[in-house]
Amino acid sequence: MKLLGKFIVIFFLILSIISCDVTSANAFTLTESKIYSVDEYDCVVQPFGSKLVAVKVNGKWGFMDSKGNMAIKAIFEEAHNFTEGLAPVLNNGKWGYINTNGDFLVSAQYDEVAPSFHDGYVQVAKKGKWGIIDKNGKVVIPLKYQEVNSVGEGLTAVKIGKQYGFVNSKNKLVIPAKFEQAYMFQNGLAPVKNKGKWGYINKSGKLVIPYTYIDAESFVDHFARVVIQKGTTYYYGVINTKGKKILETKYYQVLALNEGIAPYVYTNEQNHISMGYISLKTRKTLFKLKNLIEEFSEGYAFGGIYSGRLIDAVYDKRGAVTLLKNKYYKVSPFNNGYSIATVNFEETSFRIIHKK
């Protein structure tokens, strides 16, 4: 699900030094590989699921391991990264799912597929009709819907006509199709849209958080980002499952809520920009930055100190800094201890960063 600007990485032309001290976070070590060059790599699904990354080489897609070796030969027309042990690949014009040995566990038979599994299920389509399969390829929700969302807590949002409702694992419509849009259940609630505004329902279909927001997302660990609009400006905030505002809807941006931490950007009436990280548990600022912010993953976040718009450092949750040996245009969050860090603007050359 996508919030307004969800995938926008916030860069600013402020070249000053970060406000916290530059200290060494010696609890871990980082290694930066040699440079690998490819035609393209998958940016849709987080790299290094199953410690592999989908790359395009000489016009075909395959999978590179964390040492830069091609673990699965580049023979596919398209591919996405692994989630839950499987990866979607396009073979002879049809999509299927392979395991880490490159063997098809779900045969290439679908016209379209979702790029990643969630809780053992994924959306697939034939002839414009969508349904749900499990990791063995068994059809759980028949391919009969205009649109289906990810399975969440046993329920799936489906589009019937112009409206969305929810079916259970037996394909029984348990919440009527009466919403303009709907996302998956998490923490017992699902975001739904009505008359242009988003609120949240429970599994009985009862509205428990009013239609207030111009955009919203499913909960993660009992927190969710929400957006309001004032004039032509959008403001981000964070709520809990009771609808209480943990962060007021006043921020220029709030990035992904990982590990109970909200990366934020705030602009006051004088257009002064401040940014940093807030603990959602305590609602206190952990530390502030002046150059750029990234989401936390596996205990760390990338950032920039001396390079302005380039990434040259890693922070822990205390704000302690470990400098990278090289500078990067873009980095992926850590996954299984690894990250891809691009060394050119076109994102065709990268190093692999390993966190130990």
N, C-alpha and C positions, 0 to 999 in steps of 0.2 A: 504494500500500500504506500501511496506517495503523498507526503505533505507538500505544501507549497514550498518549492525550493529545497526539498529534502536532500537531494543529492548534490546541492551546491556547496562546494568547499569555500569557506570564507577567507578571502585573501584581502589584505589592505596594504596600501603603499606607505605604511608607517615604518620607518627604518630604525626606530629607536630600540634600545636594549630592553628586554623584559623587565618587569618591575620586581620579580622575585630574584633572589641570589642565584648565581650560576654555581651549583654544587654538583658533586658527583653522586649518582645513585648507584652505589657499588654493589647492590644486592643481586645484580645480574650482569651478564656480559652480552655484547652485541658483536656479531660478525657481519661484514658486508662483502658479498661475493664479487667476482669479476662481472663485467658487463655482458649481458646476453641480448642479442638482437633478434627480433621476430617481426612478422608482418603486423601482428596484432595480438593482444591477449584479452581474455574475457574480463570485462569490467562490470558485468551485470550481476554476477554472483561472486561472493567474496572468495578470493583465491585461497588455495591451500587447504580446502576441504579434502580429507584423505591425503594431505601433504602433497597434492598435485595441483597444477594450474593449467587451464586450457589455453593453448597458444596456436596461432596460425603461422605456418612455416611453408614457404613456397606455394601459397595458395590453398593449402589444406590444413585442417585442424587436428591436433593431437594433444598429448598431455606431458608436461615437463615436471620432473620431480624437483625436490628442494636443492639438489646438487647441480641442476641444470641439464640433466640427462633426459632424453625423450623416453619416458616410461611406457607410453602408448603411442605408437607411430601416428604420424600426421596423415591420416587417410580419410578423414571425414569432411563433409561439406561445411559443417558448422558444429560448434560444441559450446557447452557451458561448464562451469566448474562443478566439482562434486559437492553434493550435500547428502548427508545420511548414507554415504557409501555408494551412491549412484550418480551418474552424470548423463544429461541429455545430449545426444549426438544426432546429426542429420546425415543419413546414409541413403543414397539413391532417391533423394527427394522426400524421404519419410523420416520421422523422428522416433527414436527409441531411447532406452537407457542402458548404459554399460556399467560393469563393475571395474574395480581397479586393475583387473587383468586385461581389460579391453573386451571382455565377453558380454554379449547382449543378455541381460536378465529380463528386459522388456523389449520385445522385437520391434524393429523399425517399421511402424505401421500407421503412425499418426501424422496428420497434416500440420498440427500445431501442438505445442506442449508448454506448460509452465517451466521456467528454468530451474526450479528447486523444489525439493520435497519439504513437507512440514508435517511432523508427527507421523511419518510413514505413509503419507498420501501426497498425490500430485494431480493437477488438472491436465487433461488431454482433450484433443478435439479431432473429429473427423467430419468433413463436409460442413464445417461451420457450426457444429453442435458439440457442446462441451459436457464433460463428465469428470469423474474421479476414479483413479486406479490406486491400488496399493503397490508396495515394492516388489511384489511377485507378478505384477501385471494384471491382477484380478480387478475387474470392473466393480467398483463399490457404488458409485452413483452413475446411472446410465447416461450415455452421451446423447442428451436430448435437450440441453439447455442452451440459451443464447450466451450465457456467461455463468461461470461458477468461480467462487473465491476459494481460498485455502480452507481446509478443514481445521476447525478450532474447537477443541473440547467436545468433539462428537457431533458438531453441527456445521453445516455448510451454507453459505449465502449463495443463492441462485437467482438468476434473472428470468422472470416469467412475464412475457409481454414487455411492458415498460417499467415494471416494478421488481423489487427484490424482496425475497422472503428466505426462510431457512428450512432446510430439510435435515433429517437425521440420517444415521447410517443405513437405514432401511428405505431411504428415499421417500419418507413420509414428510409432507409439508407440516411442520410443527409450529412455525410462526408465519402467518399469512404474508403474501407478497404485496406489501403496501408501502414500501420505502423507495425513495428515489435512488438510493445507493446503500450498500452495506458492506462492512468488512467482517473479519472473523472474530469469534469469541476468544477472549483471553481474560483470565482472572474473573470469569463469570459474567462478563459484560461484552457487548459488541457495539461498535459505532454504527449508527444509521443516520440517513439523511432524509429530511422532510421539509418541503417548502424552502429549499436552499440552505438549510441550517442542519448542523450535526448535533446529535445527542447520543445517549447510550441506553440500550435496553438490556434486561436480564433474560434468562433462558425461558421465561414464561412469556416473553414479548412485551413486558411492561416497561414503559419509559421510566428510568430511574435517575438519569442525568438529563436535564431539559435540553431542547434544541436551542443551542446558544452560539455555536461555533461555525465559522466559515469553512473550517477544515479540522479534521481530527484523525487519530490513529488508534489502533488496538493497544490495549494495555501491555506493558512489559514490566513484570515484577511490581504490579499494582500502581504503576505510574504511566501517564500518557501525555504526549504533546498535543496541544490544541492551538487553534489560530482564530483570532477575531479580525475584523476589518473596520478601520476608521478612515472614511474618505477613500483614498487610493492606497493607503498604507496598511500592511498586514503586521500584526503583533502576535508573537508566540508566548505561550505559557505552558505550565505543567499542572495537571490535576491528578488526584488519587481516585480510587474506585468509589469513593463516596461523593465525588464531584467537587471536593474541596480543592481550592487553588493552592498548590505547593509553591509554584512560582507565578506571580501575577502576569497576566497577558499584556506585557509591556516591552518585551524584548524584540529586537530587530531580527534575531534568529536564535533558535535553540537546536543544536544538533542532536543526533541519536542518543537516547537515554540508556547507555550501557553502564552496568556495574553500579547503579544508583547514583550516577554523576551526570549532571546536565552541563554541557558546554554551551556557553551563552555569549551573545553579542548584544550590547545595550547602547542606544544612542539617546542622549538627553535633548532637551529643547534647544540647547546651544550647539547641537550637533557634535558634542564630545563623545567619542567612541571609547567604550570600555568593554573588555572581554575577559573571560576566564572560565572557571569551573565551580559549580555549586553542588554540594552534597544534598541530595534529595531527602535524606534522613534527618539531617540537622538544619537544613536550609541555610547553611553558612557557606560563604565563599572559601573554597580550598586554596586557590591561588589565582592571580590575575596574570594576563599576558598583554603584550602590546602589538604583536605582529600577526599571528594567526592562531586559530584553534582547530583541533581535530577531535574526533570522538575517542573515548577510551576503549581499549580492548586488551584483555588478558593483563590488566593492571597498569597499562601504560598508554600514553598518547603522544603522537608526533607533534612537532611544532617547529617554529623558526625563532632563532635568536639574532644572529648577525646578518642573516641573508635576506631579511625583509620578506619577500614573497616566496622564497624557497625554503624547503624543510631541511633543517640541519641539526635537530635535537630530538630527544625523547624525554618525557616527563613521567615521574611516578605520581601517585595521588597526593604526595606532600608538596609537589612542585619542585622536587629535586631533579636536576638536569644531568643527562648524559649526552655529550656532544657526539654527533656522527662524524665519520671521517670525510664523508662526501655530502654534497647538496643535491636535493631532489625536487622535481616539479610536483610530483604527486606520490603519495604512499597509500597502500591499502592497510586497513586495520590488521593487527596481528591475528593469525588464525593457526592454531596448532604450533605456535611459536615462530611463524614465518610471516613476512610481509614482502610485497613487491614495491619497489621504489624506482620510479622512472627518472632517467637521466636526460631525456629530451622532451621537448614540448609535445611532439607527436605521439609520445607514449609507445614507441616501438623498441626502445632500448631501456633495460632496467637492470638493477642489481637485486639480489635476494637478501633481505636482512633477516638474520636468525637471532632470536632472543633465547638465551639460556638461563 
